[in-house]
Structures are given as structure tokens and as C-alpha cells.
Amino acid sequence: MARNHALTTRIQPAAEEQQRTADARAEYTRRGASKTMMLSLDELAETSTRMLEGETVVALDPSLLEGSFVTDRIGDDQDDYVQLREAIRQSGQSTPILVRPHPDAEGRYMIVFGHRRARAARDLQIPVRAVIKPLEDIAHIIAQGQENTARSDLTFIEKSLFAQKLVLNGMSKDVVKIALTIDDTLLSRMLSVAEAIPEVILDEVGAAKGVGRDRWEELKKIVQVPANAQRAVDFLQSETFRSASEADRFNILLGELKTGRKLKKPATSPSVRRFDVAAKAVSVTTKSSGKTFTLALTSKDAASFGAFVSDQLEALYQTFQRDDQTKTGD
């Protein structure tokens, strides 16, 4: 029995050691797979910054191009676009765009970046200079995101909505972070703003150039209160907001919500009536506005006749009540 016990004590530590070794190998494998994936994404990101270097540039018919499967801009700054178009008209297209063979339409191409240059070529009715790269979706969005980030011309909310669209399209957060060159914290804040602010507000406010993360988060906190969100939506229809330029709309909306004032309803025009009595001896003007009714008398006897009517008001009101009760049957 003693020998059996001794054998058992030797076998148990050996089995435990084997399990620890297996667990360590599994953890190493997981880390290795994750590290390999991240290295691959890093290589894609690094390559995306050099995708146009040393590549063959071809001339494409702009009608063969379609936009990226995920947009990264809210609208388009018309002034900036006109300047770009005129520069291309005068000096030509200095920097080619990047396209990929369309995954679903043979003979057509999908723009990775360079949408405005492609639009300018289409408007000018000239070929667009492009580099063609066979890219998968992940490489596509990394190249698109990093090209725009390098130019620093996307606003905070445009980047936030771009990140949200990528996630909704099934991209992992690791891919999104690399595409936008951001960390976990900033990605979380971007997605929080994009998800919390009603879509109608985002559409009406637009790109909001110059408005950073802090003020968007301030607006997010305000509209998370349902009553404030409704006030914001109502204010979007006001003349103050509609007449403002896109550059000012965010600040005007945020300022209105921070005042805590309720939006004023449009004033209704009062109902006015004018007539004469006693063979035009007395001119009468009445004005009815909600719960207010005004009676004005004009004549040589207006003062004395007005005093007489005032003295009869108690009796007149009693007569009115009796007549009203008779009509309603009470």
C-alpha cells in the first residue's frame, strides 16, 4: 500500500506539470496569433502610406469609377472643391488617386482615396490619373483612413462617423484604430458620440470644422436627456439655425441648448373685428387673442358709454351663463 501511495504522489505532480505546459503552449499560440495579426495590420498600414510610390500611373475614364464602400465625409466643402478643380484645370492633376478593381462589377473600379480629384476630372471631362491596386476590404479602409488622416482634413465628427460605419460593416476595432491612427480610448469616445447624438442632428450640423472632441462630448451629454434632444430637433427648424452657415451651426445649437430656455412658439395673429352701432354713433373694435379679449369704443360718448357697459358687466355675465347653460342643456 505504501508503494502505491508513493507512486500516486509521483504521478500527480507529473500530470499537473503537463497541464501547465499545455496551458502555456496554448497561451503562447494565442499571443502568437494575435501578434501575427497585428504585425500584418501594421504592414498594411505602413504600405498604405507608400502605395503610390513607384507605381504605374494610368489614365482612367471617370465614368468607370464608383465611390468607396464606406464614406468618410459629411457633404463636401464647395469652396474647397472649386479651388481644387480650378487648380487641376490650370496645372493638371499632380497626385494620382488610388483605386481597386471593383469586387462586384467587372471592368469598373472602386475609389480608395481621391474622390474629389475624381469628381473634378469628371466635371472637367478629362481622364483621371490613378494607380490601380487589387486590395481587400481591410487594406482598402486602412489606406483610405490613413490617407485622409495624413492630410488632417477630416473633422472629429467625420472621423467618428467613419469609425462607426467601419464597425457596422464588420471591421474589427483593431483595424479601425490603425486606419484612423487612434487608440482604444479615443475610438471609444468617437463611437460614443456617433451613437448617442440623433442622426437628424448630425445631418443638419454637418462636418463642423474646427469643433473638437470636447465640445462634441458636451453636446452628447446634453442631448442624452430626451427633453433636450427634442429641443435640439425643434431648434433645427428655426430661422436662426436655418439661416446660419454650416461653420456656425454647431456653436449656435450648443449655445441654444446651454441657455436652458424653451423654444418660443410662433405667435398667432389676434382676431380683430371693427363695426358701428347706433347708426354709426359708436365705433367698436374688438381684438381676440387666446384668453384675452379687448373691447375699444370710439365716439363722443365713448367714455360715458364705456362706463355704462362696465356697470352692466355683472348682469351681462349672468345672462351669458344662463344662455350658455340653455344651449348645452345643463
Secondary structure, 3 states (H helix, E strand, C coil): CHHHHHHHHHHHHHHHHHHHHHHHHHHHHHHHHHHHHHHHHHHHHHHHCCCCCCCCCEEECHHHEECCCCCCCCCCCHHHHHHHHHHHHHHCCCCCEEEEECCCCCCCEEEEECHHHHHHHHHHCCCEEEEECCCCHHHHHHHHHHHHHHHCCCCHHHHHHHHHHHHHCCCCHHHHHHHHCCCHHHHHHHHHHHHHCCHHHHHHHCCCCCCCHHHHHHHHHHHCCHHHHHHHHHHCCCHHHHCCCHHHHHHHHHHHHHHCCCCCCCCCCCEEEEEEECCCCEEEEEEEECCEEEEEEECCCHHHHHHHHHHCHHHHHHHHHHHHHHHHCC
